[in-house]
Amino acid sequence: MTMVSGYFGLDLFGLKSLRADSMARENMVLKAQLASLNRRLDGFELTMKTLGSSDDQLRTSVNLPLIPEDMRKVAIGGVEENRDYGVSAGANELIANATSTLSVLEREAKLQEQSYVNIMNKYQTNQKLFAHIPAIDPIRGGIMTDGFGMRFHPILHMRLMHEGIDIEADIGSHVHATGDGVVSYVGPRGGYGNVVEIDHGFGYTTLYAHLEKPLVREGQKVKRGQVIALSGNTGLSTGPHLHYEVIKNGVHVDPTAYFFNGGEYNGVRLYSELAKN
């Protein structure tokens, strides 16, 4: 009986030893796999940092403010405390690190995803704004004869604010819409004679006066460069010309500030105007 018990004890000891060896091997494999996983996660972290740098460039290109570094850190959050996963201390630490890194990457990815949505929305808005800003000369090749600002009125003989510019043009010259928009008014308007007014959205309105003949109707959508009228000599005028105004947020501004690159689209100057909005 004693001998049987001895053998049984030795056999039990052997099973425990085999089980311990098996668990040790499993732990080694687990630790190796976890170490490999952590290295891959470290690589993903570097990728997310690279994406963050690209995000800064993209946000700058569409005139969006950069995401502050402290906001990115808040989005990332703290490191999760190590927990006992019922394995060896080394494996437990690797699991905790992987869990923490995954949590960080998840938060970074969500922040980056929302940033890309904002960038795309801003890009689309910018494209619309670029098309709507009054950015060309309404009379191609026209010569400006009177500028924006206070002047001595040639007919009323007193100093008055000239809220636009005068461009020399023969009667019947083509007058072009300077940006995309909707015609908000067509008809006579006192000393302005025949007028076409366009609402470009984004706070911009343009006015074209002393016209011989409007070629558009109220409510009509127009595109930049489209012929909207023939210039004339109607209203208070000393001779054939076009009076042209740009109104931004209800305030008259100098139209020549919007003749980008001498009447043609210029991305740099137009971008500078976008940055003000």
Residue pairs with C-beta under 8 A, 6 or more apart in sequence:
27 87
27 88
27 90
27 91
30 87
30 91
31 88
31 90
31 91
31 94
34 91
34 94
34 95
34 98
35 94
37 94
37 98
38 94
38 97
38 98
38 101
41 98
41 101
41 102
41 105
42 101
44 101
44 105
45 101
45 104
45 105
48 105
48 108
48 109
48 112
51 112
52 67
52 72
52 108
52 112
55 67
55 112
55 115
55 116
55 119
56 66
56 67
58 116
58 119
59 65
59 66
59 67
59 115
59 118
59 119
60 66
62 119
62 122
62 123
62 126
63 122
63 126
63 271
63 274
63 275
64 118
64 119
64 122
67 111
67 115
72 108
72 111
75 107
75 108
75 110
75 111
76 104
76 107
76 108
77 103
77 104
77 107
79 100
79 104
80 96
80 99
80 100
80 103
81 96
82 92
82 93
82 96
83 92
83 96
84 92
85 91
85 92
85 95
85 96
87 95
126 274
128 201
129 202
129 274
129 277
130 265
130 270
130 274
131 179
131 180
131 223
131 224
132 179
132 180
132 181
132 200
132 201
132 202
132 204
133 179
133 200
133 202
133 204
133 258
133 270
133 273
133 274
134 178
134 179
134 200
134 204
134 206
134 246
134 255
134 258
135 178
135 179
135 224
135 258
135 259
135 260
135 265
135 270
136 176
136 178
136 179
136 224
136 225
136 259
136 260
136 263
136 264
136 265
137 167
137 176
137 178
137 259
137 262
137 263
138 167
138 175
138 176
138 177
138 178
138 206
138 208
138 242
138 244
139 167
139 169
139 173
139 174
139 175
139 176
139 231
139 242
140 174
140 176
140 263
142 167
142 168
142 169
142 173
142 242
143 167
143 168
144 165
144 166
144 167
144 168
144 256
145 166
145 167
145 168
145 241
146 162
146 165
146 166
147 162
147 165
147 254
147 256
148 162
148 163
148 164
148 165
148 252
148 253
148 254
148 255
148 256
149 161
149 162
149 254
150 159
150 160
150 161
150 162
151 159
151 160
151 161
151 162
152 158
152 159
153 159
153 160
154 238
155 236
155 238
156 236
163 245
163 252
164 207
164 209
164 243
164 244
164 245
164 246
164 252
164 255
165 243
165 244
165 245
165 254
165 255
165 256
166 241
166 242
166 243
166 244
167 241
167 242
167 244
168 240
168 241
169 175
169 231
169 240
169 241
169 242
170 231
170 240
171 212
171 230
171 231
171 232
171 233
171 240
172 212
172 230
172 231
172 232
173 230
173 231
173 242
174 227
174 230
174 231
175 196
175 208
175 211
175 227
175 228
175 229
175 230
175 231
175 242
176 224
176 225
176 226
176 227
176 228
177 198
177 206
177 222
177 223
177 224
177 225
177 226
177 228
178 206
178 224
178 244
178 246
178 258
179 198
179 200
179 204
179 206
179 224
180 200
180 221
180 222
180 223
180 224
181 198
181 199
181 200
181 201
181 204
181 206
181 221
181 222
182 198
182 199
182 201
182 219
182 220
182 221
182 222
183 196
183 197
183 198
183 199
183 216
183 217
183 218
183 219
183 220
183 221
183 222
183 228
184 197
184 198
184 199
184 205
184 218
185 195
185 196
185 197
185 218
186 195
186 196
186 197
186 214
186 216
186 217
186 218
187 194
187 195
187 214
188 194
188 195
188 234
188 235
189 195
189 209
189 235
190 235
190 236
191 235
191 236
192 207
192 209
192 210
192 235
192 236
192 243
193 209
193 210
193 211
193 232
193 233
193 234
193 235
193 236
193 237
194 209
194 210
194 211
194 212
194 213
194 214
194 229
194 232
194 234
194 235
195 207
195 208
195 209
195 211
195 214
196 207
196 208
196 211
196 214
196 216
196 228
196 229
197 205
197 206
197 207
197 208
198 205
198 206
198 207
198 208
198 222
198 228
199 205
200 206
202 277
203 248
203 249
203 250
203 277
204 246
204 247
204 248
205 246
205 247
206 244
206 245
206 246
206 247
207 243
207 244
207 245
207 247
208 228
208 229
208 242
208 243
208 244
209 235
209 242
209 243
209 244
209 245
210 231
210 232
210 233
210 234
210 235
210 237
210 240
210 241
210 242
210 243
211 229
211 230
211 231
211 232
211 234
211 242
212 229
212 230
212 231
212 232
212 233
212 234
213 229
213 230
213 232
214 228
214 229
215 227
215 228
215 229
215 230
216 222
216 228
216 229
222 228
231 240
231 241
231 242
232 240
233 239
233 240
233 241
244 255
245 252
245 255
246 252
246 253
246 254
246 255
246 257
246 258
247 253
258 273
260 266
260 269
260 270
261 269
